[in-house]
């Protein structure tokens, strides 16, 4: 009978967490730092909303704002109607 291999015992190796990328949420103009992302209305100015898939989401309190579809729909149909009118004339 062969011997079974056993895993080493002891502490697991330390895994580093990914670094915070809050520096991407600010833009520096002169002496002032300007916030680029929208802040969560519930949590306050220190927590930014994630901009993903047509919505704004807070990972801390789960607040969600949906972006309006009218902005996207208004642009596309108006172009189609202009092209359609030109072709008919």
C-alpha positions, -999 to +999 in steps of 0.1 A: +000+000+000+012+035-009+013+064+014-012+092+010+001+127+005-012+151+032-014+188+030+010+209+049-003+222+082+002+256+095-007+292+086-021+300+051-002+325+031-014+361+034-033+374+003-033+411-003-066+429-009-070+450-040-061+486-034-088+513-032-093+533-063-109+564-047-082+586-064-101+580-097-132+596-083-116+630-079-101+656-103-077+682-091-081+718-105-057+742-090-059+740-052-093+722-052-102+685-055-135+681-074-157+650-069-163+633-103-188+606-091-221+612-075-223+607-037-249+585-020-278+606-006-283+582+023-247+576+033-233+611+027-205+626+007-179+600+016-196+572-002-198+572-040-224+555-062-213+529-087-223+537-123-232+504-139-258+490-165-280+521-166-282+526-129-264+542-099-258+518-070-245+522-034-227+491-022-230+502+014-267+508+019-280+492-014-295+525-026-303+524-063-311+551-088-321+541-123-310+563-152-339+575-174-343+558-207-358+589-223-324+604-229-313+574-250-347+570-267-351+607-276-318+607-295-323+576-316-360+581-328-354+617-337-326+607-360-347+580-376-376+603-382-354+629-399-339+602-422-374+588-429-388+623-439-358+630-462-363+596-480-400+602-485-395+637-500 
